[in-house]
Amino acid sequence: MEKWCGFFGVILLVFNFLCFIGVKGQQVPCYFIFGDSLVDNGNNNQLSSLARADYLPYGIDFPNGPTGRFSNGKTTVDVIAELLGFNDYIPPYSTARGRQILQGVNYASAAAGIRQETGQQLGDRISFSGQVSNYKDTVSQVVNLLGDEETAANYLSKCIYSIGLGSNDYLNNYFMPAIYSTSRQYNPEQYAEVLIQEYTRQLQNLYDYGARKFVLIGIGQIGCSPNELAQNSPDGRTCVERINSANRIFNNKLIGLVDQFNNANSDAKFIYINAYGIFQDITRNPAAYGFRVTNAGCCGVGRNNGQITCLPYQTPCQNRDEYLFWDAFHPGEHANVIIGRRSYRAQSSSDAYPIDISRLAQL
């Protein structure tokens, strides 16, 4: 009997060692991403949409060239995936196939919002509810791949779910009164509440379909983007406060949502990433991060290179890492690396609440 115990003890040690090697390399089995153009990596490529980035100079600094990423290089979730130990970038839902989905899927869609109608003037896009619907389709595939629902549920409970929507509900909805009526229906406080109610419904859907580790990413300073500076800033440098104020209202409610879900679900963990604060930190002291230009896009047309976004085969600026923004709306790779790193491991106590992604991965 002792002989057999010793044998199984050795087997267990070997198994634990192999598991340790795996975990050390990759901290979670999979990473699911929901969002908009800040993290879209190709889902809009096949859509009839003006919100596409599958052409140069987008991807000019990315190994695979233009992929549909709205950046010269990596997005924040690419950086986070690397830090979590993934060898490959998380594939877009539009191309993810077979066992590949077991490492996670990116459902993000440029121009998408929390509200169904958001971004409709730009053409087709996959709203938050549509992305969640696509995730449910993925879950059924995961069940088939792993054999049964219980095994799939256990697997999915260890994965990280990143959600970053809301920017377009302001940019391509609320602050576009000529097309959308929301600003006449709701004041900023009411509108944020309406958005949070829908956000809550979709988070509950994700929870019901196995998600347990949630990363809710706040909205950045939209009023400081080259597009808003070009359109609404008298000097082209001063951020548009009425927009930033509305963004802060939404973010505060999102923090409340983290507390609400954490209190109601002992088997899940929700965290908040303070993208607004990280962005604010960079704009207050750009030189400390290597930035020289914070109010104009590296690639674009018109005032602040922000009135029209980067055109096909347009020549971008040469010193791309010195520009906070790549185009009229989106940060460049250098900024995305900073934001991604601070999301993963908080540099300041205000970067993440109540813990950062690195600690969430360990739970």
Beta strands, then each sheet from edge to edge (+ up, - down):
strand 1: 31-35
strand 2: 160-164
strand 3: 213-217
strand 4: 269-273
strand 5: 293-297
strand 6: 323-325
strand 7: 352-353
sheet 1: 1+ 2+ 3+ 4+ 7-
sheet 2: 5+ 6+
end
